[in-house]
């Protein structure tokens, strides 16, 4: 029986992965990633039609068109007011670096957190300007958002 053509690679290297040569003959490499999006999510205050409803700790949250959702806003605010500081302290205590997948707008709304990430040597990777669904955003807007996010990280 011939396999049916499929556009995705579902096998990869199979049972024979490539031999990775890590420094010090390490057998494992870890990269810690902290997503930092708080303050860049969908929100009426940002001109969005509704507050964030997709990526929350409350599964099945319905959007509230034209209205703020204080529950969702407080979940995101916890991350910027409390969570990021706990994580920064934890990583500092263990002298471990991380990569921040950071949304530019979130960094602008909490510049002290951004300064500390830089000061402690963490890598900042652009996760866009906003924490929104970019699938239907026109190319010009997406490019402008990318440039703004890059500018925020550079500054």
C-alpha positions as CSV (number, residue, x, y, z in Angstrom):
1,X,0.0,0.0,0.0
2,X,1.4,3.3,-1.1
3,X,1.4,6.1,1.5
4,X,-1.0,9.0,0.8
5,X,1.0,12.2,0.1
6,X,0.8,14.5,3.0
7,X,2.3,18.0,3.2
8,X,3.6,17.7,6.8
9,X,6.6,15.7,8.0
10,X,5.2,13.5,10.7
11,X,8.3,11.2,11.0
12,X,11.3,13.6,11.4
13,X,14.5,11.7,12.1
14,X,12.6,8.6,13.2
15,X,14.6,6.3,15.5
16,X,18.0,7.8,14.5
17,X,18.2,11.4,15.7
18,X,21.3,13.4,14.8
19,X,24.1,13.3,17.4
20,X,24.2,16.7,19.1
21,X,27.6,17.9,20.3
22,X,26.9,20.1,23.3
23,X,29.7,21.9,25.2
24,X,31.3,19.9,28.0
25,X,29.8,16.7,26.5
26,X,26.5,17.6,28.0
27,X,23.7,15.2,27.0
28,X,20.9,17.8,27.3
29,X,20.5,21.5,26.5
30,X,17.7,23.5,28.1
31,X,16.3,26.9,27.0
32,X,14.0,28.6,29.4
33,X,11.4,30.8,27.8
34,X,9.2,33.3,29.5
35,X,6.3,34.7,27.5
36,X,5.8,38.3,28.4
37,X,2.6,39.6,26.8
38,X,0.8,41.3,29.6
39,X,-0.5,44.7,28.5
40,X,-0.4,43.8,24.8
41,X,-3.4,41.5,24.7
42,X,-6.8,42.2,23.2
43,X,-8.5,44.9,25.3
44,X,-11.0,47.6,24.8
45,X,-8.4,50.1,26.0
46,X,-6.3,49.2,23.0
47,X,-9.1,49.9,20.5
48,X,-10.0,46.2,20.1
49,X,-13.6,45.2,19.7
50,X,-13.5,43.0,22.9
51,X,-11.1,41.9,25.7
52,X,-8.9,38.8,25.3
53,X,-11.0,35.6,25.2
54,X,-8.7,33.1,23.5
55,X,-5.6,32.8,25.6
56,X,-6.7,32.9,29.2
57,X,-6.7,30.5,32.2
58,X,-10.5,30.4,31.9
59,X,-11.3,28.0,29.1
60,X,-14.2,29.0,27.0
61,X,-14.2,32.7,27.9
62,X,-16.6,34.5,25.6
63,X,-15.6,37.8,24.1
64,X,-17.6,40.8,25.5
65,X,-17.9,43.1,22.5
66,X,-17.7,46.7,23.4
67,X,-17.1,46.0,27.1
68,X,-14.0,45.5,29.2
69,X,-13.6,42.2,31.0
70,X,-12.1,42.9,34.4
71,X,-11.6,39.2,35.2
72,X,-9.4,38.7,32.1
73,X,-7.6,42.0,32.6
74,X,-6.8,41.1,36.2
75,X,-5.3,37.7,35.0
76,X,-3.0,39.5,32.7
77,X,-2.2,42.2,35.2
78,X,-1.1,39.6,37.7
79,X,1.6,38.6,35.3
80,X,3.0,42.2,35.0
81,X,2.5,43.2,38.6
82,X,3.5,40.0,40.4
83,X,4.5,37.0,38.2
84,X,7.3,38.6,36.2
85,X,9.0,39.8,39.4
86,X,8.8,36.3,40.9
87,X,10.2,34.7,37.8
88,X,13.0,37.3,37.6
89,X,14.0,36.6,41.2
90,X,13.8,32.9,40.8
91,X,16.0,32.9,37.7
92,X,18.5,35.3,39.4
93,X,18.6,33.1,42.5
94,X,19.7,30.1,40.4
95,X,21.8,32.3,38.0
96,X,19.9,31.0,35.0
97,X,19.3,33.0,31.9
98,X,16.0,32.8,29.9
99,X,14.7,34.0,26.6
100,X,11.7,36.4,27.0
101,X,9.3,36.1,24.1
102,X,8.2,39.7,24.7
103,X,5.4,41.7,23.1
104,X,6.6,45.3,22.4
105,X,3.5,46.9,23.9
106,X,4.0,44.9,27.1
107,X,7.6,46.0,27.5
108,X,6.5,49.7,27.0
109,X,3.8,49.3,29.7
110,X,6.3,47.9,32.2
111,X,9.7,49.5,31.4
112,X,11.2,48.5,34.8
113,X,10.6,44.8,34.0
114,X,12.2,45.3,30.6
115,X,15.2,47.1,32.1
116,X,15.7,44.3,34.6
117,X,15.5,41.6,31.9
118,X,18.3,43.4,30.0
119,X,20.4,44.2,33.1
120,X,20.3,40.5,34.1
121,X,21.4,39.4,30.7
122,X,18.2,37.7,29.5
123,X,17.7,37.4,25.8
124,X,14.7,39.4,24.5
125,X,13.0,37.9,21.4
126,X,10.3,39.9,19.7
127,X,6.9,38.3,20.0
128,X,5.4,41.1,17.9
129,X,4.0,44.5,18.9
130,X,0.7,43.1,20.3
131,X,-0.5,39.8,21.6
132,X,-3.2,39.5,19.0
133,X,-4.1,37.1,16.1
134,X,-2.2,38.4,13.1
135,X,-3.7,36.0,10.5
136,X,-6.0,38.6,9.0
137,X,-3.8,41.7,9.5
138,X,-2.7,43.5,6.3
139,X,1.0,43.3,5.5
140,X,1.6,47.1,6.0
141,X,0.2,47.0,9.5
142,X,2.1,43.8,10.4
143,X,5.3,45.4,9.1
144,X,4.7,48.6,11.1
145,X,4.0,46.5,14.2
146,X,7.2,44.5,13.7
147,X,9.3,47.7,13.4
148,X,7.7,49.2,16.4
149,X,8.4,46.0,18.5
150,X,12.0,45.9,17.3
151,X,12.4,49.6,18.1
152,X,11.0,49.1,21.6
153,X,13.5,46.3,22.3
154,X,16.4,48.3,20.9
155,X,15.5,51.3,23.0
